[in-house]
Amino acid sequence: MSNNSQIVNLIEKGTKYCTSLTEYKRRETTSVNIGDLWMGSQYPIRIQSMTTIDTMDTIGSVEQTLRMVESGCELVRITAPSVKEAQNLENIRKELRKRGCNVPLVADIHFTPNAAELAARLVEKVRINPGNYADKKRFETIDYTESSYQAELERIRDKFVPLIKICKEYGTAMRIGTNHGSLSDRILSRYGDTPLGMVESALEFLRICEDENYFNIVLSMKASNTQVMVEAYRLLCKKLDEEGLKPYPLHLGVTEAGEGEDGRIKSAVGIGTLLEDGLGDTVRVSLTEDPEFEAPVAKSLIDRYTHRAETTTLIPAWKPANTELSEAFDSPINPFQHFRRATEDVAVFGGHNVPRVIADYSQVGINEHDDLKSIGHFYLPATDKWAMNDLGADFVYSGQKPASFMLPMGLKEIVDYKIWSEKNCPENLFPLVAIETISKDIKLHNSLNFIAVNIDNLKPEFISILSSLRKAVLVISTNNTHGMPALRRFFFELISQAIKLPVVIWRQYGAMSASDFQLFSATDLGGLLVDGLGDGAILSVPQNTPESEFQGLAKIYNSTAFGILQAARTRMSKTEYISCPSCGRTLFDLQETTAMIRKRTDHLKGVKIGIMGCIVNGPGEMADADYGYVGIGKDKIALYRGQQVVKKSVHADRAVDELIELIKEDGVWFEPAQNAELADML
Ligand code: SF4
C-alpha cells in the first residue's frame, strides 16, 4: 500500500473545515453589518466584550461601556434579562451617543423572546441562545418520533419568526449563539451533549432565518471545555458547507474561562487554535475580571494574524519522494473528535503517560538547590529532603551545564549528547542528540534518548533514521512563523509513516510580556494538544535573558506549560475554576468570591469548581464542573454536586464553608501542605 493510500484510508471522508491546514488563509465569510460596523472575512477580526453592571444602572452601564471602548472593544454586549432592561438599552444608547460614542450595542437574550423583540428595535444586534429562546429547561429526556420532532421545529418557528421580521425591518443583526452548557432538552435527547448537538442547535434556528431571507447573522459555538469548543466550531463550518448554507461569520469564545493566567491560557487554547486555521471574524475573551481587561487579550490574540499570510507559506515539513500528501488539506486525524496520537511507551513518555513538562536551564545551568524552586522542586535543609508542588517539572534540560549536585527523585536531567558521552554515558542522565548527528554506530542510552528535530531542516533520508529509532523521544521545533500548522504537518507525516515515537514540542519566543507569552504559547501548543498531538512540552526562556531575571521567567514558563496541558485537558495538575465572567444578572461579587474559593481550594488537584453569578444560566454553563457555587438571590447560594443541586439555599456567609464540607463528604478533600518549612517556601 502506498503512503498516500494509507493516508487516504486514515482520513475520515469530508474532514474539511477550513481553507488550508498549511497556509494561513481566512475562511471566506459573508459580510454582516452591525450598525456601521462591518464584520466578516473582508474586514479585520473584530473585538468585543460584555458589560457586568446592572443594565438598569444607565450611567454605570454607559461609563463601563466607555471604558471598554477605550480598551479596544468595537462592539459591546449588554444583558437584557427582561423587557424592563431591554427598554433601558434605549437610554444607555442615547447617553452613549450624547457622549460621542457610536459603538454598536448587542442585547444578550436568554429565555425572553419579548425582550428580544423590543431590543431588536433599539440596538444594532441581538444575541439569542438557541438552547433557551423557545425552550424551558426541564432536564427531561424525550423520545421523539420524526413527526413529533418536526412539530417541535414548527413551534420554534412560530416563536422565532416575529424576531426575524423585526430584525429585517430595523436592519438589526443577530448572533445565534450556542452554549455547550445550555442545550435544550430536545437537542440533548436527540444528539446528546456533543459538538454535533451544539451545531444542530444553531442550525435549527439558522434554517428558519434563511427561509425568511434573513442573512445578517453571526454564529458561535462556545464551551468551557476547549476540545468540545474547537470541535464544535469546525463541525459547524463543515455542516454549513454540506447543507449549502451561507458561510456566516464566526464569533469565537471560550465560556467561563476564569481569571488571570488560567483564564488567558484557556482562552488562547480554544480561540487561538481556531484562529490558526483562519476561522473567526470576531473574538470575545471571557475573564472573571473587569470587562476592560478582556479587549487587550483579544487584541493580542488577533494581532498575530494581521501579517501572517504575507510572511509565511508553509513548506511541507518533510516530504519523502514517495509521499503525495497534498499541501492544502489532507489530514490523517479526525478534527471533530479528540483522539490522542498512538505512540509507544518510552520510559515515562507516550503510551498512556500524561504529557511531560521539561524545563530548559541550558542558558544558566543548575548551580544551587534553590535554582529549582522556580520549577516546583524545593530543598528542605532542616531535613535534607526535597519536596515538590503540583507544578513540579518532570525533567530539566541543562545542556552543557549539568547540575553540580544530586537532583530530587522526581526530577530527571537531560544534557547535550557531548556532555553525556564525555561523562561516560551515565544511566542517571539522558542525552539530547541532534538528528543530523545520528549514525549507525552512535552509542545511545539504554532506556531514554531525546532526539532534537528542527522540522525546517528535515531531509527525506531522515525517515529511515526515525523509523529505526527505539527508546527515543522526538523533541521538535520550528522557526516558521506559522508554527502550529508547520508542526502539525510534521505530526501528520509521522502518522502517515506509522512512526510511533513520542514527541515533545519545543517552543522559544523572543522577549515579550508575560501575558503575550502565555497567549502565544497556549495557541501554539494548545492547537496541537487539543488534536491529541504531543507528549510533552518545553517552553524556553528567551535567549540572552539577564541572569537576574531568569528564575522569575522560568517560574512563569513552567506554570504556563502546566496551564496549557490543563487547558487542553491533557493533564490536570491544579484545581480548575469554571467561573462566569459576570454580567447584569450577577448576584454576588464574582471576583471576590472566586478569589475566596480559590484561596481555600487551590490545592485540590484536578477538581473542577463552577462559580456562577446566577441561577438562570449558571447551572448549564458549568456543565463540566464537579461542584458548583451558584447565586440564586441576594446573599443566597445554591451548591451543586455535578449537575445536582444538593444545598438549595445557603447564606453567602456560610456558603464557602459548606462547599468545602460537601467536598469533604465526598472524600475528595485533603489538607494543604502540612510541612511548615515547605508551606513557607510555597
Ligand atoms: S452565569 Fe454569570 S455571566 Fe452567565 S448570565 Fe449568569 S451571571 Fe451572567
Residues whose N, C-alpha, C, O or C-beta is under 5 A from the ligand:
A	BS01	SF4	C580 P581 S582 C583 R585 T586 M612 G613 C614 N617 G618
